[in-house]
Amino acid sequence: MVAESFCSNLLNPKLLLLGQVMTAWLAPIFDEQLVVWMEPARAHDPEQTLREWETGLKFGAVTRDEYRQQVLGLAPLPGGSGPCCRPA
């Protein structure tokens, strides 16, 4: 995925470098223990994730229980569920 590559290969190294430079320059001004740290960027597209789960459900790659747990945050159905068998 392009966004993941962008984050891991371009954005995160720059954030790391920026944090190191800010730590080196700001620590002497404020406090010797000061460390600037920025959380690494992560690519996340909720709509794409939902489309992937729905496609997996449609073609039987995931069960209804997996879909319920991962996407909807619901408990599994009693007795389990097999692959989704939607009518065409």
C-alpha positions as CSV (number, residue, x, y, z in Angstrom):
1,M,0.0,0.0,0.0
2,V,1.3,3.4,-0.9
3,A,0.3,5.1,2.3
4,E,2.1,2.5,4.4
5,S,5.3,2.9,2.3
6,F,5.1,6.7,2.6
7,C,4.8,6.5,6.4
8,S,7.5,3.9,6.9
9,N,10.0,5.1,4.3
10,L,9.6,8.9,4.2
11,L,7.6,10.3,7.0
12,N,8.8,8.3,10.1
13,P,12.5,8.8,9.4
14,K,11.9,12.5,9.1
15,L,10.0,12.5,12.4
16,L,12.7,10.6,14.1
17,L,15.4,13.0,12.8
18,L,13.3,16.0,13.8
19,G,12.9,14.7,17.3
20,Q,16.6,14.1,17.6
21,V,17.4,17.6,16.4
22,M,14.8,19.2,18.7
23,T,16.2,17.2,21.6
24,A,19.7,18.3,20.9
25,W,18.8,22.0,20.6
26,L,16.1,22.3,23.2
27,A,17.5,20.2,26.0
28,P,20.2,22.7,27.0
29,I,17.7,25.6,27.0
30,F,15.0,24.0,29.2
31,D,16.3,20.9,31.0
32,E,19.1,18.4,30.5
33,Q,16.5,15.6,30.8
34,L,14.2,16.9,28.0
35,V,13.6,14.4,25.2
36,V,11.4,15.2,22.2
37,W,9.7,12.2,20.8
38,M,7.0,12.0,18.2
39,E,4.8,8.9,17.8
40,P,5.4,7.2,14.4
41,A,2.8,7.9,11.7
42,R,0.6,5.0,10.7
43,A,-1.5,4.7,7.6
44,H,-5.0,3.7,8.3
45,D,-8.0,3.9,5.9
46,P,-11.1,2.8,7.7
47,E,-13.1,2.6,4.5
48,Q,-10.6,0.4,2.8
49,T,-10.5,-1.9,5.8
50,L,-14.3,-2.2,5.8
51,R,-14.3,-3.0,2.1
52,E,-11.7,-5.7,2.6
53,W,-13.7,-7.3,5.4
54,E,-16.9,-7.1,3.4
55,T,-15.2,-8.7,0.4
56,G,-13.9,-11.5,2.6
57,L,-17.4,-12.0,4.0
58,K,-18.9,-12.0,0.5
59,F,-16.6,-14.6,-0.9
60,G,-16.4,-16.8,2.2
61,A,-12.8,-16.0,3.2
62,V,-14.0,-15.0,6.7
63,T,-16.8,-16.3,8.8
64,R,-19.7,-14.2,10.1
65,D,-18.3,-14.6,13.6
66,E,-15.0,-13.1,12.5
67,Y,-16.7,-10.2,10.8
68,R,-18.9,-9.7,13.9
69,Q,-15.9,-9.6,16.2
70,Q,-13.4,-7.7,14.2
71,V,-15.7,-5.1,12.4
72,L,-18.8,-4.8,14.5
73,G,-17.2,-5.5,17.9
74,L,-20.0,-8.0,18.7
75,A,-19.8,-11.4,20.4
76,P,-19.8,-14.5,18.3
77,L,-23.1,-16.2,17.5
78,P,-24.1,-19.1,19.7
79,G,-23.1,-22.3,18.1
80,G,-20.6,-20.6,15.8
81,S,-21.1,-19.7,12.2
82,G,-19.7,-21.1,9.0
83,P,-18.8,-19.1,6.0
84,C,-21.2,-16.5,4.8
85,C,-23.5,-17.8,2.1
86,R,-25.3,-14.8,0.7
87,P,-27.8,-15.4,-2.1
88,A,-26.6,-14.0,-5.4
